[in-house]
Each structure stands twice: as structure tokens, then as C-alpha cells.
Amino acid sequence: MRDFGIDPNIIDNLNTESFKQRLKNDIITQIEKYEPRAKVNSINISIDTDGLTVIKLKLRILEGSYETAFKLQ
């Protein structure tokens, strides 16, 4: 069974509230497991005008904060 990364089964329901919640939970679980020095401050998932999922992730790292955003295609 694949352990690293998000659950590939969630992509069957893209852009639903259930998808967004499961994705948030997977992201938090993976960060807690594989990068314990980071703490998730917030995750915002939205859909852009092209229909792409946009994830804005704000992390707290030992020495300060780091904010990043990326798109899933």
C-alpha cells in the first residue's frame, strides 16, 4: 500500500466539499508524519477560473513562518 502522498482515491470527487476536506486531512497527516518540524497554520482550497484546484498552505516552521501556494492539475 502506498503511504507517502495523498490518497489517490479522493480524485474521483474533485471540486466537492468532501474532496476539499479529505485533501486537507491528507495534507495535514502527511506533513505531521514526514515533516514533524512543520505545523500547519492554515489550508485554503479553491477552484480557479480554469477549473484547477488551488491549494494555499501556510506552515509554521521552527524558526518562523513560510507561506506557499501551488496548483494541482
C-alpha positions as CSV (number, residue, x, y, z in Angstrom):
1,M,0.0,0.0,0.0
2,R,1.2,3.5,-0.9
3,D,2.0,5.5,2.2
4,F,3.7,8.7,1.1
5,G,1.5,11.3,-0.6
6,I,-2.3,11.9,-0.7
7,D,-4.9,9.2,-1.1
8,P,-5.4,8.8,-4.9
9,N,-9.0,7.7,-4.4
10,I,-10.0,11.3,-3.5
11,I,-9.6,12.5,-7.0
12,D,-12.8,10.7,-8.0
13,N,-14.8,13.5,-6.4
14,L,-12.8,16.6,-7.5
15,N,-14.1,20.0,-6.5
16,T,-16.7,18.9,-4.0
17,E,-16.7,19.8,-0.3
18,S,-15.9,16.2,0.6
19,F,-12.9,16.3,-1.8
20,K,-11.6,19.5,-0.1
21,Q,-12.0,18.1,3.4
22,R,-10.3,14.8,2.6
23,L,-7.5,16.6,0.8
24,K,-6.9,18.9,3.8
25,N,-6.9,15.9,6.1
26,D,-4.4,14.1,3.9
27,I,-2.1,17.1,3.7
28,I,-2.1,17.6,7.5
29,T,-1.5,13.9,8.1
30,Q,1.4,13.7,5.6
31,I,3.1,16.8,7.0
32,E,2.8,15.6,10.6
33,K,4.2,12.2,9.6
34,Y,7.0,13.2,7.3
35,E,7.9,16.7,8.5
36,P,7.3,17.0,12.2
37,R,9.2,20.3,12.4
38,A,6.4,21.9,10.5
39,K,2.9,22.8,11.8
40,V,0.0,23.6,9.5
41,N,-1.4,27.0,10.3
42,S,-4.0,27.0,7.6
43,I,-5.0,25.4,4.3
44,N,-7.3,27.1,1.8
45,I,-8.5,25.0,-1.2
46,S,-10.3,26.7,-4.0
47,I,-11.0,26.3,-7.7
48,D,-9.6,28.8,-10.2
49,T,-11.3,30.1,-13.4
50,D,-9.6,27.3,-15.4
51,G,-11.1,24.6,-13.1
52,L,-7.8,23.8,-11.4
53,T,-7.6,23.1,-7.7
54,V,-5.6,25.8,-5.9
55,I,-4.1,24.9,-2.5
56,K,-2.7,27.7,-0.3
57,L,-0.8,26.2,2.6
58,K,0.6,28.2,5.5
59,L,3.1,26.5,7.7
60,R,4.9,27.3,10.9
61,I,8.5,26.0,10.9
62,L,10.8,26.0,14.0
63,E,12.4,29.4,13.2
64,G,9.5,31.3,11.7
65,S,6.8,31.1,9.1
66,Y,6.8,30.1,5.5
67,E,3.9,30.5,3.1
68,T,3.5,28.7,-0.2
69,A,0.8,28.2,-2.8
70,F,0.6,25.7,-5.7
71,K,-1.9,24.3,-8.1
72,L,-2.9,20.7,-8.8
73,Q,-3.6,19.9,-12.4
